[in-house]
Amino acid sequence: MTAPTPPMNPITEDDIANWLANSPDFFERHAELLASVQLTSPHGNRAVSLQERQAEMLREKIKALEHRIMDMVRHGNENMVIADRIHRWAKALLLVQSSRALPATLVAELQGQFMVPQVALKVWDVDERYAQEPFAQGVSADAKSFASSLTHPYCGMATGVEAVGWLDDPGTALSIALVPLRPGALQGAGAAFGMLVLASPDPQRFQAGFATDFLERIAELASAALSRLRPR
């Protein structure tokens, strides 16, 4: 008595797809199928041939690539504009001859070049010649500790942040960027000796999760420039 033949597993769509993927010469031997297969167009209910469907897919891929290229060009242009503004801002800092006037120039140029509605700056542990200047006053130990705890610029909401009180109009600051300043422009490590506050009434201007590359460049340049205020 012969053993019963075990049931065969049914062929699935994945099996067919894998076979076709591994049998590229199938449609060469059955070229007539390319013309006879009818598919539904994604742009309507009409039937199209396999070649037409492939052409539509290629057009969609080309369109998606064109959008990506346009986005890359747009972002590239935006980055060039920002880089140019950083260049003009840094140039203005280099032209300041009075160390005492440097913080005010830094803030004013940052506001003007980058069109930031409000900017505030505080610096501590300065040379005794500048200890009574407004930019070196009104910073608590907690604010100094908080600035040192930031390894990167912070972007987000302004709730409960003491540094917001340094602004001329704290009530309109719906989004802020906090930029810690460190000796030698070292970012991410060491105690901070100052902090920049950038604020906007637009809650989307400084969103959490935004890239902070340019803010880090600003922190490095500001830290280097303001090192003139520190004890020698």
N, C-alpha and C positions, 0 to 999 in steps of 0.2 A: 504494500500500500504506500503510495507516494505521499510525501509530506505536502501539505497545502502551500501554495505560493503566497508568500507574505504580501499584504496589500501595498501597493505603490503609493508614495506620497504624491498628492496632486501638485501639478506644476503651478507655481505662483507667478504673479506679474514680475516680481523681483528676479525669479529664475529666467524669465524671458528677457528682461532688461540686461541682466548680466551676460546672457548668451549672445545677445546682439552686440553688446559692448566688446565682447571678445571675439566676435566674428565679423570684422569690418568688410570682408568680401561678400557678405550675404547679399547686400543690395547691388553689388556688381553682377551677381548671378541672377538677381531678380529685379532688374532695373525698372520693370513695368510697375512694380509696387509703389515706387516713389510717386508716380503720377496718379495711381488709382486710390491711394489712401486719402481719405477726406477727414479733416479735423474742423472743429468749431473755432472760428476766429474769436480772439478775446475782445475784439472791437465791434462785435455784433453777433447775430445768430447765423450768419451765412457760413457755409462750408467752404473750406479752402484746402488746397492740396498740401501735402507734407512740405514741398519746396517752398510754397508761399508762407507756411507757418514758420519754417526755419528763417526765411527772409525777415518776417516780422520780429522774430526773436532777436535777430542780429541788429535790426533797426533799434529795438528797445535797448539793447546793450550799448550800442553806439550813443544813443541819446543819454543814457545814464553816465557813460564816460565823459560826454561833453559837459554835463552838469558838474561832474567832479572836477574837470579841468577848469571850468569857470569859477568854481568855489576856490580852487587852489590859486588862481590868478587874483581873485578878489582878496583872499587872505594875504597873499604876497604883497599886494598894493597897500593894504591896511598896515602890514608890518613895516613897510618902507616909510609910510607916513609917521608911524610912532617912532621909528628909529631916527628919523629926521628931527622930530620934536625933542627927543632925548639929546641929540647932538646940539641943538640950539640952546637947550636948557643948561647942558654942561658948559657950553661956551660962555654963557652968561655968568656962571659961577666962577669960572677962571678969570673973568674980567673984574670981579669985585676986589678992590684993594683993601678995604677996611674989614677986618675980621668981625668987628662988632655989627656991621651991616649985613654980613653974610646970611644969617638965618632969615631975615626979612626978604632979602633978594631971592633966596632959595624958594621960599613960600610963594612969593608973588609970581616968579617965573614959572613955577610948577602949575599954579592956578591958570596963568595965561596961556602957556604953551599947550597944556592938556585939557583946557576948558573944564577944570574941576571946580564946581561951585564953592566948595569950602576946603581949605587946607590949614592945618595947624601943625606946629613943630615945638617939641620940648627937648632940651638937651640938659643933662646933668653931669656931675663930676667934671665941671669945667674949671678952667683956670680962674683964680680968685678975681682977676680983672673983669670977668664977665658974670660973676656969681649973682649980682643984683639985677641983671638984665631980665626983662619979662620972659624971654625964652628959656631961662634957667630957673624960673620960679613956679611954684604951684604943682609940683609933682610928688605924689605920696610914695611911700616905700612899696606899697602894693602895686602901684602903676609901674614902678621900675622893675619889680619882680616879674610882673606880667609881661612886660616888653622882653625881658631876658628869656622868658619861657617860650617865646615864639621862635620856632626854627625857620619859619617862612612867613612872608606877608600874609595877613589874615584878611579875607574878604567875606562880607556877610552883613547880618543885621547889627544894629547899634545898641541893642538892649543890654543894659547893665555894664557898659564899658566906661570906666572913669575918663578915659582919654577923649571921649565925645564932648565932655565938658570943656575941653580946651578950645572948641570951635566957637566962632562968633554967634552962631545961631544953632545950638544943638538940637532944638525941636524939629528942624527941617531935615535932619540927617536920617534918611530912611535906609541907606546902605553906606557902608564905610570900608575903607582899606586901611589896615594898620601895618605900618612898615617899620620894623625895628632897625636901629642903627647900631653897628658894632665897631670897635676899634679895628683899624686895618681893613675895614670893609669885609671882614669875615662874616659870612652869613651862615646861620644854623648852629653856631657854637659860641660859647663865651657870653659874658655879661653885656647887656646893651647899655649904651651911654646916651641914648635918645630914641625918639619915635616920631614918625610922621603920621598924621591922620588925614586921609582924603575922604571927603563926604559928599553925598549927592542926595537930593530929594527924590531921585529916581530909584526905586527899590531894586531895579534890575542892573544898575550901573556897576556895582561891585558885588556880584553874586558869589555865594559859596560854591566852591568847585571850579571856579575859573582858573585858567593858567596864570601863574604869577611871574613869568619870566621877566617881563619888562619892569614889574615892580621890584624885582630883585636887582635889576641893573640900576634902577633909581636908588635903591638902598645902598648899593656899593658906591655910587658916585657921591651921594649925599654924605655917607660916612667918611669918605676920603676928604671931601671938602670941609666938613665940620671938624675934622681932626685938628684944625688950626685953633679951635677954642679950648682944647684940652691942655692940661699942664704938661710942660716940656720935661 
